Amino acid sequence: MSKRAVLEVIALDVEDAVAAQAGGADRLELVTDMAADGLTPSPRTVAGIRAAVDIAPRVMLRLADGFAAGDVDRLAGVAGELREAGAEEFVLGFLDADGGVDLTAVERLVDVLDGCPWTFHRAIDRAADRDALRKQLADLPGLDAYLTAGSAAGVDDGLPTLLAEAARGGEPGYQQELLVGGGLRLDHVPALRAAGIDAFHIGGAARPEGWAGPVSAAAVAEWRRVLDGD
């Protein structure tokens, strides 16, 4: 039997975090402004969530919509403030104008994070060459997961890519956790689990009322039940 699956839930505030933990989430992705696909939350929100729940929040480092790094000095300063507020895990990912990884920006932030674990997010799904990106990032300290749908269009389109990448686990550039998210549905889970994928990320799927409403503990619990094979 494959190991217990990791379930990561997007949280916008303390209420979301408490509901996600109650439903059986293992981890949070902490963001603000989902209209821009998730930006960096405030240090105050981070501190509040750290105080309210036991599960780890991965905090987004992204100041504007899109996949350009923007003001890297400001980002580095924000990362330092978030660490002071109690953030110990992060989410980031930047591309250059040609769709290659912006290694200068990523390495600058990784220096500030100083060994903290981090996820390279769905910027990989917009990359010109996924394989090249993975190999460029392979040895960066702290990188332990890729959040990906396999395609910019979502898991429906990206499933073949996800299955192919799962089969390469252990190769250089493919040793990180494959954290599947982006249009992920419960009916995708059996094929992903059968391929050995054991980390899943949900946002809208945890919110029956949409992004204007809170995370539902019951919706998270349903995902937990399916992932556990109950």
Secondary structure, DSSP 8 states (H G I E B T S, - for coil): -----EEEEEESSHHHHHHHHHHT-SEEEE-B-GGGT-B---HHHHHHHHHH-SSEEEEE---SSSS----HHHHHHHHHHHHHTT--EEEE--B-TTSSB-HHHHHHHHHHHTT--EEE-GGGGG-S-HHHHHHHHTT-TTEEEEEE-SSTT-HHHHHHHHHHHHTTTTSTT--SEEEE-SS--GGGHHHHHHTT--EEEESGGG-TT-TTS---HHHHHHHHHHHTT-
